[in-house]
């Protein structure tokens, strides 16, 4: 697969996981500085890793949530919590992952993640769109 094909495959998965609105915002907000980085994400994160058959997207979502907790990446965590439902992940499964992170990533990290997940779920229940961040 060449870079163009990898990019196209990545965009297809990226849109399926994150949703068209999120991807469109990312593309619309590209600058001269960020364009190459956005292309890189599409080719390698989404086109090389998320397209692999070794793990289902459901599992990849759960792993990504746990890693975002471990790395204390709140914006990415919120994005992947919202996106997880597109891969069939339930709120109960997210809760279990966050409980697991309390043991392996630390209670403070899990506490922050639970607060963030609760806000994401309340916003979804209220029908609020995610911020343009």
C-alpha positions, 0 to 999 in steps of 0.5 A: 500500500502506498501513502495515498492508499494508506491515507484514503484507508485511514480517512475511511476508518477515522471517519467511521470511528470519530465521525464526519463532523469531528474529522471535517473540523480537524481538516477545516482547522488545518494550518500551514503548520498542522497540515502535514501532521493531520496527513501523518495521523490519517496515514499512520494512526488510522491507515496503518494501525486502526486498519489492522485486522489483529484487534477489533476496533472495539478493543482498540477503543478500550485500549486507547481510552486506557492509554489516554488515562495513563498519559493524562491526555484529557482532550484526546480521552474525551474524544475517544470516549465519545468515539467509542460508541461508534465501535460498539463500546458501552458506557459500562465497558468504559466504566470498567476500563476506568476502574482498571486504570485506577489500579494500574495508572493511579487513583488520581488519573482514574478520578480525573477520567471518571469526571471527564467521562461523566461530563461527556455522557451528560453532554451527550444525554443533553444533546450537546455537540462536542466543542470544536477543540 
